[in-house]
Amino acid sequence: MFVVTELPVAILFCVITMLGWGSWANTQKLAGKEKWGFALFYWDYALGVLLFSVVWALTLGSAGSAGMGAMANLSGAGRPALWDAFLSGIEFNVANILLVVAIDAAGMSVAFPIGVGLALVIGTVKSYLQDPRGNATLLFCGVTLIVAAMALSAMAYSKLPQAPGRKWFRGVAFAVVAGALMGFFYPQLMRAISPNFQQAPIQVGLLTPYSALVFFALGLVASNVVVNTVFLKTSGLSYLDYFAGSARLHSLGLLGGVIWMLALSLNVLASSVAGPAISYALGQGATLVAAVWGVFVWREFRDAPAGVNPLIVAMLAGYVGGLILIGVATQ
């Protein structure tokens, strides 16, 4: 199977993760412009995640002489590891959908910083405790700067005209639950993966990244049957609406899932060299990428009053400074 052995390659993969996690939602925005509801889009997104994980395992996960092939690994995998990977997919899926509900209830200015900020802190701390690699001081200073940038993002969004009917308390509650679940999914996934997966034999009962990601995707899709069905009903939609969608709309959802899963896959491979905490924290720099898309491409602040520009500049500077510190922490 393909493995990463050099730190520069690992950092490059983390940067690609950041770009992928920060950009996949553009496919949803494009679908939304054609009145394709998020619940409809999300089914194709989930299927894109599963499709990519299977192709990834059967190609790079099974080629070459390093480590253990995905199929051979699955045949000897232990139930606890399979369950950890499966549960991590459920946790992420529920968190991702709850975050969307939170944004709908309280707005981006409140829900996104709370949800993603909490996920960043929990995921980084737990990953570091499981595998303490890198300079802890630089790592957590970088995380602090990114959380501060998220707070500045919230302040900037709060200046925008707000839609009527926002349910702030409900939105905050959903954002907290979403952030907690999203913060725990990555450490849970890493528990299923053998620390020495680059070599053979790997630790008995544990998984390679490739086989673990297949079970992560299966957990995501399985939970989607329940969670997204409820989400469809509450949105006034049905599966008839889903099957009535055009090929273009379905392809946008599949592409979004493939982009997100490619980013996660590269991040997990990079973690073997950079360490899970640094890999996850760098990947969550996706908030910077999302902010750049929102500010410069989708022009979300075009109706903002005077005085917002300094907040946007400070927000972007905080993200960049935090990511630099996290990157230096790998040395």
ABEGO torsion letter per residue (X at the ends): XBBBABAAAAAAAAAAAAAAAAAAAAAAAAAAAAGBBAAAAAAAAAAAAAAAAAAAAABAAABEABEBBAAAAAAABBAAAAAAAAAAAAAAAAAAAAAAAAAAAAEAAAAAAAAAAAAAAAAAAAAAAABBBEBAAAAAAAAAAAAAAAAAAAAAAAABBBBBGBBAAAAAAAAAAAAAAAAAAAAAAAAABBAAAABOBBBBGBBBAAAAAAAAAAAAAAAAAAAAAAAAAAAGBBAAAAAABBAAAAAAAAAAAAAAAAAAAAAAAAAAAAEAAAAAAAAAAAAAAAAAAAAAAAGAAAABBBGAAAAAAAAAAAAAAAAAAAAAAAX
